[in-house]
């Protein structure tokens, strides 16, 4: 492609709306253009990158025996109501674009396709003889993000590969799950990315187990915890660890003490001269279930620990049946305005004890009249501990479970693991931390959707059995931008060779020099004919402008037919290192082919 004929506009300044380097660079280099909030046009250079990523994804999927298809983006609400996710996606998470057609039928733009694919399997797969089956697609998805940001990282419209498998046994599912774990690792390795596979929470997708594939980058929204021995890695929502041992309590007997201005653990421990490991803090949450019931949740946890809201949400979902519900729509820390709707009297916030009285709740049809009391494992074995007294300005010291306070009946593990904690698999290993961008996620769904939607097959014994399912997603457009976030410098993008829009760019320093133009045209034709995708910068611009643009757009190799053409040579500059080589014109093709082949192995 000749740059003079391409839709190619670069910017010298960072766009105001761009927050992270990759977003700035893709806009400046003319890869994408913002059309609306979280909505971007993929311009010619970006589209070439996306096609290359898609092709790598497609090849790895096809190698596992998965079959490509294309599913509808417009999905009937009735399917989502069958699975029980319509309210979750339109109200709780609120990420589905929902609307009504002219017949007043509710439909949504697909953020994911479990319901659609399960319906297809229900209609078409009758017998165990047809299983296992694995279908995938690469297409545009839609999610109404609360705060679209970071360009293609968190947009409202994006390209994704999603795949779904159907099985007769857990063993069969686990084989495909492992095949996908390997395929995803291959995809990221072939794309030239540094990544880490980590244990993850299944979230609204559901299922028994899941794994995320994180591209490591400082701008990553996710925190990854891992051990140096390579035996453990998980995102912070899922990670487990052993906390530091609790220190011995300095309080030998129970008493109530005045502790003014100690609403926080740090202030309390400074005032009492004690360790936060000997404090039981009691954190209040408000959960709203899908039947409209509000439940006030009191979590007792060791003072040096924080509640992981994802883990807490999972525990509350398990308890949904106790409130005649299926799932949690909202989980929040109730502010003053929220408390006014259910509090019978002002709560002693910052000074609550594990046994704070239920009569603080003005019960109703919409609000459960009793606190749901949970205790994290870190607080169970504490003795002579410090906690609130249910009176503002006062705490108690020297308290014990089963004596001054009843131990909450429901013990949970909802603490947030953090850097420096000891690893569960080997206490000699401590957790390290890194930032990551989630570009892939694989799930073992089990029978969550097949049971809800009545999708069954006839087993070898003649029984009707629900499909055992798996689900596997890769963010194609997110992966492309994450490559930029991982690899750039002060001059611009540094694309991995495998997914760069072009392998090489020929920058003619002086288009008035006939010899330079002749050599450039010759190399341009030869390289493209031999499979080396090459751009020709034949614009009537100064050499410095051309070189800056070449660096900005990140093409791996820049070929400059400058003064050395008189000696039968051209300069070839490696974008990643800025290393320059003088190469004989007749050896440029073979040299570049050798470099490219080595880079994309």
Secondary structure, 3 states (H helix, E strand, C coil): CEHHHCCCCCCCCCCCCCCCHHHHHHHHCCCEEEEECCEEEECHHHHHHHHHHHHHHHHHHHHCCCEECCCCCEEEHHHHHHHCCHHHHHHHCCCCEEEECCCCCEEEECCCCHHHHHHHHHHHCCEHHHCCEEEEEEEEEECCCCCCECCCCECCEEEEEEEEEEECCHHHHHHHHHHHHHHHHHHHHHCCCCEEEEECCCHHHCCCEEEEEEEECCCCCEEEEECCCCCCEEECCCCCCECCCCCCCCCCCCEEEECCCCCCHHHHHHHHCCCHHHEEEEEEEEEEECCCCEEEEEEEEECCCCECHHHHHHHHHHCHHHHCCCCEEEEECCCHHHHHCCECCCCCCCCCCCCCCHHHECCCCCECCCCEEEEEHHHHCCCCEEEECCCCCEEEEEECECCCECCCCEEECCECCCCCCECCCCCCCECEEEEEEEEEEEEEEECHHHHHHCCEEECCCCCEEECEEEEEEEEHHHHHHHHHHHCEECCEECCCHHHCCCCEEEECCCCCCHHHHHHHHHHHHHHHHCCCCEEEECCCCCHHHHHHHHHHHCCCEEEECCHHHHHCEEEEEECCCCCEEEEEHHHHHHHHHHHHHHHCC
